[in-house]
């Protein structure tokens, strides 16, 4: 049996480690380069708009999230759109979809879709086995506030792209019943309008552009 002061110190240490690990896992939106720099992109030179997608389908990339979305049947896709023109581009009527090789048409999931899938209310009834009670997290829709905030921060939400600028964010596709969603798939984007209200030609990105791209080279340490 450990002395009481030592046992208390051990418990406090374990608690601080747990809280520190949770605090360290904060979502940070990746910086976006011009959409033209991504392997999977579609460039419309006449309209001066470029669209790119970068699936976060491997563990190393997906580690920026606190939630393992793949375990819940979702694939995050980093969506980037660059406007090289002199007028803003409207995304109010934007419609994105991922067409798989098996002809399934996948559309980006909403916040409600994600929260519904991630919610596990029954787990809230599990007894607390730690020697020190942890503060209860505020719950919204069955997920903790941190997860809720991550979803809202990560999802693409831009309504327009200003001239000579880039907008970015994540689209979450439900791939729960699809074993290899990217092979033979294509990403489509429609409903993008120029500053005069004219709809641009739809964008099409074969996902083989992403799958066949060479892996990024690791930076050499000087």
C-alpha positions as CSV (number, residue, x, y, z in Angstrom):
1,X,0.0,0.0,0.0
2,X,1.3,3.4,-0.9
3,X,1.3,6.2,1.7
4,X,-1.7,8.5,1.3
5,X,0.3,11.6,0.3
6,X,2.2,9.5,-2.3
7,X,-1.0,8.0,-3.6
8,X,-2.6,11.4,-3.9
9,X,0.5,12.7,-5.8
10,X,0.3,9.8,-8.2
11,X,-3.4,10.4,-8.8
12,X,-2.8,14.1,-9.4
13,X,0.0,13.3,-11.9
14,X,-2.1,10.9,-13.9
15,X,-5.0,13.4,-14.0
16,X,-2.7,16.2,-15.2
17,X,-1.3,14.0,-17.9
18,X,-4.7,13.1,-19.1
19,X,-5.9,16.8,-19.1
20,X,-2.6,17.8,-20.8
21,X,-3.1,15.3,-23.6
22,X,-6.7,16.5,-24.1
23,X,-5.7,20.1,-24.2
24,X,-2.8,19.5,-26.6
25,X,-5.1,17.9,-29.2
26,X,-6.6,21.1,-30.6
27,X,-7.7,21.3,-34.2
28,X,-5.8,23.8,-36.4
29,X,-7.0,24.4,-39.9
30,X,-4.2,23.6,-42.4
31,X,-2.8,26.5,-44.3
32,X,-3.8,26.4,-48.0
33,X,-1.6,27.0,-51.0
34,X,-3.0,28.0,-54.3
35,X,-5.4,25.2,-55.5
36,X,-3.1,24.8,-58.6
37,X,-0.3,23.4,-56.4
38,X,-2.3,20.3,-55.3
39,X,-2.1,17.1,-57.5
40,X,-5.9,16.7,-57.7
41,X,-7.1,20.0,-59.2
42,X,-9.1,21.4,-62.1
43,X,-8.0,24.7,-63.6
44,X,-10.3,26.9,-65.5
45,X,-7.9,29.4,-67.0
46,X,-10.5,31.4,-68.9
47,X,-12.6,31.8,-65.7
48,X,-9.5,32.2,-63.6
49,X,-10.8,29.8,-60.9
50,X,-9.0,26.6,-59.7
51,X,-10.5,23.9,-57.5
52,X,-8.5,21.2,-55.6
53,X,-9.2,18.4,-53.2
54,X,-6.8,16.7,-50.9
55,X,-8.3,13.6,-49.1
56,X,-7.2,13.1,-45.5
57,X,-7.4,9.3,-45.9
58,X,-4.3,8.2,-44.1
59,X,-3.5,8.3,-40.4
60,X,-0.6,10.7,-40.6
61,X,-2.8,13.4,-42.3
62,X,-5.9,12.7,-40.3
63,X,-4.0,13.1,-37.0
64,X,-4.8,16.8,-37.1
65,X,-8.2,16.0,-35.8
66,X,-9.1,15.0,-32.3
67,X,-11.7,12.6,-33.7
68,X,-10.9,9.5,-35.8
69,X,-13.5,10.2,-38.4
70,X,-12.6,7.2,-40.4
71,X,-13.6,4.9,-37.5
72,X,-17.0,6.5,-37.7
73,X,-17.3,6.0,-41.5
74,X,-16.3,9.4,-42.7
75,X,-13.5,10.6,-44.9
76,X,-12.4,14.3,-44.5
77,X,-11.5,15.9,-47.8
78,X,-9.6,19.2,-47.8
79,X,-11.3,21.5,-50.3
80,X,-9.5,24.4,-51.8
81,X,-10.7,27.0,-54.3
82,X,-8.6,29.8,-55.7
83,X,-9.9,32.9,-57.4
84,X,-7.2,34.5,-59.6
85,X,-9.7,36.9,-61.2
86,X,-10.5,40.6,-60.4
87,X,-14.1,39.9,-59.3
88,X,-15.4,37.9,-56.3
89,X,-16.7,34.4,-57.0
90,X,-20.0,33.3,-55.3
91,X,-20.3,29.9,-53.6
92,X,-23.8,30.4,-52.3
93,X,-25.2,27.8,-54.6
94,X,-22.2,25.5,-54.6
95,X,-22.9,21.8,-54.9
96,X,-20.1,19.3,-54.4
97,X,-20.3,15.5,-54.9
98,X,-18.0,12.5,-55.0
99,X,-18.9,9.9,-57.6
100,X,-17.4,6.5,-56.8
101,X,-16.4,3.8,-59.2
102,X,-19.5,1.9,-58.2
103,X,-21.6,4.8,-59.3
104,X,-22.5,5.9,-55.7
105,X,-23.0,9.7,-55.5
106,X,-21.7,11.0,-52.2
107,X,-22.5,14.5,-50.9
108,X,-20.8,16.4,-48.1
109,X,-22.3,15.6,-44.7
110,X,-23.9,18.3,-42.6
111,X,-23.0,19.2,-39.0
112,X,-26.1,17.3,-37.9
113,X,-25.1,14.3,-39.9
114,X,-21.7,14.2,-38.2
115,X,-23.0,14.8,-34.7
116,X,-25.6,12.1,-35.1
117,X,-23.0,9.6,-36.1
118,X,-20.5,10.6,-33.5
119,X,-23.0,10.7,-30.6
120,X,-22.9,7.8,-28.1
121,X,-25.3,8.8,-25.3
122,X,-25.1,5.4,-23.6
123,X,-21.5,5.9,-22.8
124,X,-22.4,8.8,-20.5
125,X,-23.8,6.3,-18.0
126,X,-20.4,4.6,-17.4
127,X,-19.2,4.9,-13.8
128,X,-16.2,7.1,-13.1
129,X,-13.3,4.9,-12.0
130,X,-10.7,7.6,-11.4
131,X,-9.9,8.5,-7.8
132,X,-10.5,12.2,-8.5
133,X,-13.8,13.2,-10.2
134,X,-13.3,14.9,-13.5
135,X,-15.3,18.0,-14.5
136,X,-18.3,17.1,-16.7
137,X,-18.1,18.4,-20.2
138,X,-20.9,20.4,-21.7
139,X,-22.7,18.3,-24.3
140,X,-24.4,19.5,-27.4
141,X,-26.2,17.0,-29.5
142,X,-24.5,14.1,-27.8
143,X,-20.9,15.1,-28.4
144,X,-18.6,17.2,-26.2
145,X,-18.1,20.9,-26.9
146,X,-14.6,20.3,-28.2
147,X,-15.8,17.9,-30.9
148,X,-18.7,20.2,-31.8
149,X,-16.3,23.2,-32.1
150,X,-13.9,21.1,-34.2
151,X,-16.6,20.1,-36.7
152,X,-17.8,23.7,-37.0
153,X,-14.2,25.0,-37.5
154,X,-13.2,22.3,-39.9
155,X,-16.2,22.3,-42.3
156,X,-15.9,24.5,-45.4
157,X,-18.3,27.4,-45.0
158,X,-17.1,30.2,-47.3
159,X,-19.9,31.9,-49.3
160,X,-17.6,33.7,-51.6
161,X,-13.9,33.9,-52.7
162,X,-12.5,37.3,-53.0
163,X,-10.3,38.4,-55.9
164,X,-6.8,36.9,-55.9
165,X,-7.5,34.9,-52.8
166,X,-8.0,31.3,-51.7
167,X,-10.7,29.7,-49.5
168,X,-10.4,26.3,-47.8
169,X,-12.1,23.9,-45.5
170,X,-13.1,20.3,-45.1
171,X,-15.9,18.3,-46.7
172,X,-16.8,15.1,-44.9
173,X,-18.1,12.2,-47.0
174,X,-19.9,9.2,-45.6
175,X,-18.0,6.2,-46.8
176,X,-19.2,3.7,-44.2
177,X,-20.3,1.1,-46.8
178,X,-17.5,1.7,-49.3
179,X,-14.2,-0.2,-48.9
180,X,-12.1,1.9,-51.4
181,X,-13.9,5.1,-52.1
182,X,-11.2,6.9,-54.0
183,X,-10.1,4.3,-56.6
184,X,-11.9,5.2,-59.9
185,X,-13.8,8.1,-58.2
186,X,-14.3,11.7,-59.4
187,X,-15.0,14.8,-57.5
188,X,-17.5,17.3,-59.1
189,X,-18.3,20.9,-58.2
190,X,-21.2,22.8,-59.6
191,X,-23.1,26.0,-58.8
192,X,-20.1,28.4,-58.7
193,X,-21.0,31.9,-60.0
194,X,-18.9,34.8,-61.2
195,X,-19.4,38.4,-60.1
196,X,-22.1,38.9,-62.7
197,X,-24.1,35.9,-61.6
198,X,-23.1,33.7,-64.4
199,X,-22.6,30.0,-63.5
200,X,-19.1,28.7,-64.3
201,X,-18.5,25.5,-66.1
202,X,-18.6,22.6,-63.6
203,X,-15.3,21.3,-62.2
204,X,-14.3,17.7,-62.5
205,X,-11.3,16.1,-60.6
206,X,-10.5,12.4,-61.2
207,X,-9.2,11.1,-57.8
208,X,-6.5,9.1,-59.6
209,X,-4.7,12.4,-59.8
210,X,-4.4,12.2,-56.0
211,X,-3.7,8.4,-55.8
212,X,-1.0,8.5,-58.5
213,X,0.8,11.5,-57.2
214,X,4.3,10.9,-55.7
215,X,4.4,11.2,-51.9
216,X,5.7,14.6,-50.7
217,X,9.3,14.6,-50.0
218,X,10.4,14.9,-46.4
219,X,12.3,18.0,-45.5
220,X,15.9,17.4,-45.0
221,X,17.4,18.5,-41.6
222,X,20.4,20.8,-42.1
